[in-house]
Amino acid sequence: MLTKNELERVRDSLKAGERRLLWDTEVAGLGARVSVSRIVFVFNYRHGRVERRMTLGTSTELGTVAAARKRAAQLRLSVRAGNNPLQEVRDKRKAAETRLTLKAAVEMWLDSNPQWRPNTRDLYRNSLRKHVLPRLGQHNLDSITRQQWARLLTDVRKRSPSTAHSLRNVLGGFVAWCVESEMLTASTLPSAARFAPKPDVRERVITDEEIGRIWAAADALEPRKAAFVRFLILTAMRSGEASQTRLEWVHDGAIIYPACAMKGGKEHRVALNEWAWRQVEVEHVVGAHMFKPIGNPSDILADLRAGSGIADWRFHDLRRSFRSWAARTPSIGRDAAETALAHTIHRDDVDKAYQRHKFEDEAEAAFHRWQRHIERLVTGGDASKVVPICRPHKKMIGRAF
């Protein structure tokens, strides 16, 4: 019978490179392979006409001879029931090596669409990495239930209904691709209408009086942050796109944003007049960016809300304010205003075929009129009332004008 003392006695008697196999007399099939370095318990059994041997573990892993004997006894019962324990272990190992996790499937999906714009792929990847993968990334793709998806979307919706809605759209595209690629037999996503409905359309427009108060509140910020806020007001840019502005994009009084920096994936020209340039230039530019580092735009927004006394606004409302102003301003057409906002102008097939004008000059005129409007709001017609953040920076001189 195998005992701890017997195994250690045999191990001490061996020379380097020697091994001995000892068998237990209490549980048939249990053995111990002893060498100078370690003791390994094994189990022999016959399945059909073939004799098989499987490793149970080392003495360190199993702890005691009694634990090895108990495991061997369990396996003998399994063999008597017609099972093949060694094959079962191999099958489980193979399944673990080949199992498809949600994280792996997501990476495959993101790489499967070469026609996507880089910023679209990054948007999807960041959304999934933030809200989904930390929670379900290591789950088998086909093991995720409808209830698990529903709980995830419900939790995201509690924090932000709009985020939950956009996340459900991303997941819808991903799961549909998995079904089409035969990674899933059917979609397990819950109803979007119930768990991630589209939020009400935001209608907030910032009034001229409020714009003046927000502009004044920006004066209390650090110069780089103040310049960033003024730039958003003067250009109606998206805050994420504006924060990426680089000096090499400045040409002839305008900033040419490359397609890769824009949500719509198309190059965008933002024009500023001379007064507007003086409001957004900063004296000490860090690296190649006009505004970085500015920290989190959400923190800047919180400071502006407190400083202006206006709590219910967002940076994106400035775009809606510009668009509403343009609609009521004579000679600024719809196409010019939409071009200034870098929106896609929807046209029917005939219009697409024949209307090839890009409205860049008209958009530039709209920018300049808006900037003159802002100037009148914040100066009352007296430009001396607004002091530029600094003197024009050397890197900007000669580029803008």
Long-range contacts (C-beta under 8 A, 24 or more apart in sequence): 1-25, 1-26, 2-26, 2-30, 2-32, 2-65, 2-68, 2-69, 3-65, 4-64, 4-65, 7-32, 7-34, 7-39, 7-59, 7-65, 10-34, 11-35, 11-36, 11-39, 24-65, 24-69, 24-72, 26-69, 27-69, 27-72, 27-73, 27-76, 28-76, 29-72, 29-75, 29-76, 30-68, 30-69, 30-72, 32-59, 32-65, 32-68, 41-68, 41-71, 41-72, 43-71, 43-72, 43-75, 43-85, 45-75, 45-76, 45-79, 45-85, 46-79, 47-79, 47-84, 47-86, 47-87, 52-84, 52-86, 53-86, 54-85, 54-86, 54-89, 99-140, 100-140, 100-141, 100-142, 100-183, 101-137, 101-138, 101-139, 101-140, 101-141, 102-132, 102-133, 102-136, 102-137, 102-138, 102-139, 102-140, 102-141, 102-144, 103-133, 103-137, 103-138, 104-141, 105-141, 105-174, 105-178, 105-183, 106-132, 106-133, 106-137, 106-174, 109-174, 109-177, 109-178, 112-177, 117-259, 117-260, 117-265, 118-260, 119-260, 119-261, 119-262, 119-263, 119-265, 120-265, 124-170, 127-166, 127-167, 127-170, 128-170, 128-174, 131-156, 131-163, 131-167, 132-167, 132-171, 141-178, 141-183, 141-184, 142-183, 142-184, 142-185, 144-188, 145-188, 146-188, 146-189, 146-190, 149-188, 149-189, 149-190, 149-195, 150-190, 150-195, 153-190, 153-195, 153-196, 154-195, 156-196, 157-195, 157-196, 161-196, 161-197, 161-199, 162-199, 164-195, 164-196, 165-192, 165-196, 165-197, 165-198, 165-199, 167-196, 168-192, 168-195, 168-196, 202-316, 202-317, 202-320, 203-320, 204-312, 204-313, 204-314, 204-317, 204-320, 205-317, 205-320, 205-321, 205-324, 206-310, 206-313, 206-317, 206-318, 206-320, 206-321, 207-321, 208-377, 210-308, 210-310, 210-313, 211-318, 211-321, 211-374, 211-377, 211-378, 212-377, 212-378, 213-308, 213-309, 213-310, 214-304, 214-308, 214-310, 214-313, 215-374, 215-377, 215-378, 216-307, 216-308, 216-378, 217-303, 217-304, 217-306, 217-307, 217-308, 218-304, 218-307, 220-303, 220-307, 221-300, 221-303, 221-304, 223-282, 223-283, 223-389, 223-390, 224-282, 224-291, 224-293, 224-294, 225-294, 225-295, 225-300, 225-303, 226-389, 227-279, 227-280, 227-281, 227-282, 227-290, 227-291, 227-389, 228-280, 228-291, 228-294, 228-297, 228-300, 229-300, 229-304, 230-279, 230-280, 230-389, 231-279, 231-280, 231-290, 231-291, 232-315, 232-318, 233-318, 233-374, 234-272, 234-276, 234-279, 234-280, 234-370, 234-371, 234-374, 235-270, 235-272, 235-367, 236-318, 236-319, 236-321, 236-322, 236-323, 236-340, 236-341, 236-370, 237-270, 237-319, 238-263, 238-315, 238-316, 238-319, 239-297, 239-315, 239-316, 240-297, 242-291, 243-291, 243-292, 243-294, 243-297, 244-289, 245-289, 245-290, 245-291, 246-288, 246-289, 246-290, 247-285, 247-288, 247-289, 247-290, 247-395, 247-396, 247-399, 248-288, 250-396, 250-399, 250-400, 251-399, 252-400, 253-277, 253-400, 253-401, 254-364, 257-342, 262-342, 263-342, 264-342, 264-343, 264-344, 266-342, 268-342, 269-360, 269-363, 269-364, 270-367, 271-363, 271-364, 271-367, 271-368, 272-367, 272-371, 272-400, 273-367, 273-368, 273-371, 273-372, 274-400, 274-401, 275-371, 275-372, 275-375, 275-383, 276-371, 276-374, 276-375, 277-392, 277-396, 277-400, 277-401, 278-388, 278-392, 279-386, 279-388, 279-389, 280-389, 281-388, 281-389, 281-390, 281-391, 281-392, 281-393, 281-396, 282-389, 282-390, 282-393, 283-389, 283-390, 283-391, 283-393, 285-393, 285-395, 322-370, 325-370, 325-373, 326-366, 326-370, 329-369, 332-362, 332-365, 332-366, 332-369, 333-359, 333-362, 335-359, 335-362, 336-362, 336-363, 336-365, 336-366, 337-363, 337-366, 339-363, 340-366, 340-367, 340-370
